[in-house]
Amino acid sequence: MQKKLKLWDAIMLVMGSMIGSGIFIVSADMMRNLGSGYWLIVVWVITGVMTVAAAISYGELSALFPKAGGQYTYLKEIFGKKMGFLYGWGLFTVIQTGTIAAVAMAFGKFTAYLVPSLNDAAPLFQSGEFKITWIQILAIAVILLLTYINTRGVESGKLLQNVFTGSKIIALVGLIAAGFILVDFSHMAENFSLGSDSFNNLKKDISGNFLKEGWEPIGGMTLLGGIAAAMVGSVFSSVAWESVTFVSGEVENPKKNIVKSMIYGTSAVMILYIAVNYVYLNALGRDGIAFATNDRVAVAASQNIFGSAGTVIIAVLVMVSTFGCNNGLILAGARVFQTMAKDGMFFNSAEKNNKNEVPENALWMQGIWASILCLSGQYGNLLDMISFVIVLFYMITVFGVIYLRFKKPELERPYKTWLYPVTPIIYLLIGTGFCVLLLIYKQQYTWPGFVMVLLGLPVYYFINRKKTADQS
């Protein structure tokens, strides 16, 4: 593969893949679970520490295995083909493609803010609860357009990524500055007045709307359950940074630049995320955050900052953000499926590069499945289920750093994990706590995604049985 991606391009890919629609929405549900500005920030800080610790740990593996396929390759090399396949299976069926679908739908929904006729138009097709809307068609059009652009070569995808990621970083910094300068009345003291006290409010009326007067004090294990539930949102908003490892084969000096891009990129994004949440706490009271219409906290905050123009400003920002995010996800994800095909673990046709030296068939397979998920309307439910699975795979990969140190100490490590073994252990402890608490208190976020990944086992055995039969 040609080395067309420099360090700056890799950092833009990390940041662009992370910043999608989540940061503009998830703080509403987080506040309903925690009821405190103090705990809202604590959860974002925990997520930030967790994310950067994982990125630092992955750096050692990226230097050891500077090949396309990233996390799939690490898991395969350390724990064998079966583990690598299960990750790749989960990535194709829902993790990467489901995220692409969700981000594209967010683009469509915020476009409908600017073009209300998209919301008002009758469904193109409806049968019971299943329907196909113009917003879904727009989301699919965005996926197919970005897929096509990326088939034109890495240069095309790289240019688009840099422009859109740069734009949304500048816009986010502008929003943060305006959130402290232009707000007429600050809610910061009010939001922090309760100190470390915590509350939740998950009660609904018969119409399914949250009851504003339903706040109840929580503590002990109930608070820990609330933190885990809140982290589903912050973790989902902070994933996909590993996408840069998928394109290792196309990055200049990958042994150094992949780890630098992950550490710089994740650190910068988590600082931005925490700052944006301070803006929410400054511009809105607790109820304003927790009960923002359709959970669009950024829209509610922006209206307090910019007045009536706030809705338009945030709609444009989210459109830029989601468009750039999806470009990064689409560019990177296909490289995993190409690497799997080379290992005989995916459709053979996904292995080939086109005349522009990119895996065109893998790109279209990914794009078509993501489009089907858009039509299904189930991507949102799927994504609720996969934060648990994503963290589980992160934990297995981070554990792989420690495992390899014992199993193969003789390997030359161009980069060694900073503060080893403290850094990987920090991630493993936080990740274990997150997963255990979800298993106890929020099982709807755990078993469905786990079962979905385990469904890959019979597929794996079928593929290998077929290969054995062909060889004999």
N, C-alpha and C positions, 0 to 999 in steps of 0.2 A: 504494500500500500504506500502511496505517496504521502510524505510528511508535509501537509499543507496547513496544519493548525499550529500557531505559535502559542506562547504562554498566555498572552492577552486573550487570544481566541478561546483558550481552554477555560480561563477565569470567567469570561462572558458566558460560556456554555454552562458552567456550574451555577452562576447567579441567575441566568435566564431560565434554566430548568427548574430552579427552586421557586422563583417568584412567579406565581400564577394568579389564581383568584382567591386562594385560601386566606391570605392575610387581610383581605377586605371583608371577610364574612365570619370566620370561625370564632372571633372574640365574643360574639353574642352568646353562643352556646357555652363557651368557657365561663363567661360571667354568670350564666344561669346555674352552672354547677358549683361555682365558688362564692359568688356574691360579694366579692371584695377586690378592690383595686390592688391591694397588697398581694393577694394570692394569684391574681391574673398575671402580674409581673413575675412573681416567683416561678410560675409554671413556664413562662416563656424563657426565663433564665435557665431553668433546668433543661428545657428542650435545647437551648443554645449550647450549653455545656456538653450535653449528650451528643449533639450533631457534630460539633467540632472535634470531640474526642474520637468519634467514629472516623471522621475524615483523616485525622492524624494517624490512626491505626491502619486505615486502608492504604496510607502512603507507603508503608513497608511492603505490602503485597503488590502495589502498583509498580514499585521499583524491581521487585523479584520477578514479576510476570508482566512485562511491558507489552502486552499483546492486545489485539482487538478482543472484545468480549467481556473485559473487565470482571465484574463480580461473578459472572458465570464461569469464567476461566479460573478465578481464584478458588471457587468452591470445588470445581472439577479437579484441579491440580492437588488440592489439599485433602479433600474427602472422597474423591472418586466421581465417576461419571453420573451415578444415580443422583447424588446431591446437586450436581451442576444442572442436570436435566430438570429436576423438580423446581429449581429456581427459574430456569429458562421457561418452563411450562407456565409457572405462575406469572412471569413477566409478560408472556404473550397473551395468555387468556384474560388477564385482568389488570395486573399491576401497571404495565406501561400503556397498554391499549385503553384500559379503563380510565386512566389518568388523562390520556389524550382526549377521550370522549368527553370527560367531565369538564376539562379546560375549554374545549371547543364549545360546549353548551353554555358555559359561563360567558364566553365571547358573544354567543347568540343572544343570551338573555339581557346583557348590558347594551347590546346594539338595539334591542327592542325598547330600551329606555329612550334612545334618540329617535327611533322610528316606531312610534306606538302602533302603527298599522300591523307590524309583525305580531304583536301581542293580540290584537283585536281580530286578526284574520281567522276564519273558520279552519279547522283542521283539514288537511288534504285527504286524510283517511281516518276513520274511527270505527272501532269495533269493540264495544264494551269500554273497558278502561284503557285499552291500547289505542293510541292515536299517533299520527304523524303530522307534525306542525311545521310551519315555515321556519321556526327557530331551529328545529332539528335539521332541516334541509340546509340552512345557513351554516350550522356547525359542521355538517358533512362536507359542504363546499370548501370550508376553511381547511379541513383535514386533507382533502384531495388536492387543493391548491398547494399547500405546504409540502405534501408528498411529492408532487410534480416538480416543484422548485428544487427539492433535494435530490431528485434524480438527475438534475442538470449538472451535478458535480458538487464537491465539498465547498468550492469557492462561493457558489451561490448561497448555500445554506449558511456558511460562515458570515458572509456580508449581512444577510438578513438578521442573523443572531446578534451581531455586534451593534447594528443600528437600533433594533428594538430593545435589546437589553440596556444599552446606553440610555435610550430615551426614558425607559421606565425607572431607571435608577435616578436620573435627574428629576423626573416628576415626583418620585417618592421623597427625595430630599427637599424638594419645593413644598410638598404637602406637610412634611415635618416642620419646616421653618414657619410656614403659614399657620400651622396648628398652635403655635405658641405666640405668634405676633398678632394675628388677626382675630382671635377669639375675644368676644366682648366680656364674657363671664366665665372664669375658670372654675371647673368642677374638681380640680386636682385635690385640694384640701379635703373636700367632702368625700371623695373616693378613697382617701387614705385615712380618714378620721376614725375608722373602725379598727385600725391597726391590723393585728393578726387574727381578728375574729373572722369567721367564715359562715356563709349561708348558702342555701340553694333554693331554687324556685323552679321546679319542673312540673308543677300542677297545671292542668289544662281545663278549660271549660268544655261544654258539650260540643262546641264547634271546633275544638282542637287548638284554640288560642291559649297562650300562656297567661296565667292569672298574675297580674302585677302585685297583688296584695298577698301572695302566697309565700313570701320569704320565711325560711325557718333556719335557726342557728344549727350548725353542724360542727362536729369535732371528732377526734379519735379516728377510728377506722372508717367512719362515714366520710370524713374529710379526705382521707387517703383515696377512697373510692371516687370522690369528686375530682381529685387531682388527676387520677388515671383517666377518668372520662373526659376531663378538659384537655388532657394531653393528646387524645385522639385527634383533636383539631389542630393543635400546635405541631404535632409530629407530622400529620399529613401535609401541612403547609411547608414543612422543612425537609421533605424527602426529595429524591431525584437528583441530588448533588452528585451521586455516584455515576450519573449518566456519562460524565467525562471519561470514566474508565472504559466505557464501551468503545470509545474511539481512540484508544491508546495507540493503535497501529498507525494512526494518521496525525499524531502529535509529534512535533519536533522534540528530540531529547526526552522521551516519555519517562525515563527513570527519574528525572528531576522535575519536569514541568507538570506531570500529573499530580504529584503530591502537593506542589506549590499551589496549583490552581484550586485543589480541594480545600486546603487550609485557608488560603486568602479569600476564596469565594464564600465558603460557609461562614467564616467569621464576619465578613462584611454584611451578608444577608441577615444574620441573626442580630447584629447591631441595628440594622434598619428596622427589623421586625419589632424589637423591643422599643425603639424610638417611636414607631407608628402607634404602638399600644399606649404609650404615654400621651400621644396626641388624642387618642380616643378618650382617655381618662381626663384630659384637660378640657375637651370640647363637650363631653357628654356626662351626665350623671349615671349612676348604676343602672337605673331603669332604662335610660336612653340607650345604653349599650346592650343590655340583656334582651330588650324587647324591640330592637330596631326592626322595622318592617322587612319581612323576608330575610332577617338576619344581616341585612346590608348595613353593617356598622359604619363602614367608610362613607356611605351616602349620607347617613344621618349626621356624622361628624362634619362632613364637607359642607352640608347645608348651614351648619352653625358657623363655619369658618368663612365660606364664600357667599352665603346667602342663596338666593334662588338659582344662581349659576352653579352651585355645588354639585347638583345631580349630573349636569352635563360634564363637568370637569372629571368627576369620578368615573362616569361611564366611559369617557375617552381613555382615561388612565387604565381602567380594567381591560378595555379592548386591546390597547397596546401591550399590556402586561401578558394577557392570555395568548395573544397572537405570537409574541416572542417566545413565551414558555413552550407552546406547542411545537414551534420550530425546533427548539432544542431537544425536546422529547422524541420527535419524529426522526431527526438527524441521527441521534445516538442509538435509539432502540433497535433499529434495523441491523446494526452491526453485531448485536448479540445473536440474532436469529441467523445471520450469515455464518457466524462462527459455529453455532450449533449444527448448521447444515454440513459444514466441513467435517464435523465429528460424527456425522451420520445420525444426528439427533433431531433433525428438522427436515422439511421438504427439500429435496436435492436442488431444485431450481433456485432456492434462496442463496445458494453458494456463489453464484456468478456475479461478477461486476459487469456493468455496461461499459460503453465506450468512454464514459466520463469517469470511469474508475470508482463507481459507487454501486452498492448492492441494490439495484433497481427492483428486482423481484421481491426481495425481503421488505423493501420500503412499501411496495404496493400491497403485499400480504398484511403488513401491520396496519396500513391505512384503511383497507377494506374491512378488517375485523373491528377496528375502532369505530368505523362508520356504522357497522351493524349494531354495536353496543349503543351508539347514539339513538338509533331507531328503536332499540329494545326498551329504552327508557329505564333500564335497570342499573346503569352504570353508577348512579348515586348510591344505591343500596350496596353494590359491590364494593365501592370505595370505603364505605363505612366499615366493611368487614376486613379490609386489607392492611390497615395501619398495624394491627397485631402481627400479621404475617410478614410485613416489610421489616418491622423491628426484629422479629424472630430471625430472619435471614441476615440482617445486619449483625445480630449477636453471634450467629454461627460464623460469619466471616471474621468478625473481630476476634472471636475465640481462636480462629485459625492462625492468627498472628502468634499467640501464645503456644499453640499446639506445634507449629512449625519450629519455634525456638527450641523446643524439647526434642522433636522428632528429627529435625535436620539442622542442627546447630552449625554445620560446616558450610551451609549455603552463604555465598557472598551477598551481603545486603547493602546495596548502594545507599539506601536510606533506612535508618533504624527509627522506630517509633519513639518520639520524644517522651521522656519520663516513663519509659517502659519499666515495669509492668503496670504502673499506676494508671496511665491513660486508658489502656484497654479494660482494666478492671473497673474503672469509673463507669465506662459505658455499659459493661456487663451488669453491674449492680443496678444502675438506673433502669436499664432495659428489662432486667428480671423483675424488678419491682413493678414496672409498668404492666408487663404481661401477666404477672400473678394477680395484681389488683383487678385487671380486666376480667380474668378468668373467674374471680370471686364475685365481682359486683356488676360487670357489664358483659355477660357472656354472649349477647347478641353481636358484639364486635369481634368475637374470637373464633368460635367453632365454624361458622359458615366459610370464612376465608381459609381456615386450616383444612377443612374438608375439600375445598376447591383445589388446593395444592396437592393433597393426597390423591385426588383423582388422577393426577399425573403418573402415579405408580403403575397402574395397569397399562397405560400408554407406553411407559418406559419398557416394561417387560414385553409388550407386543412388538415394539421396534427391535429390541434385542433378539427376540425369538426369530423374527423375520430375517434379521441379519445373519443369525446362526444357520438358519435354513438355507439362505442364499449361498453361504460360504460352503456348505456341505453339498 
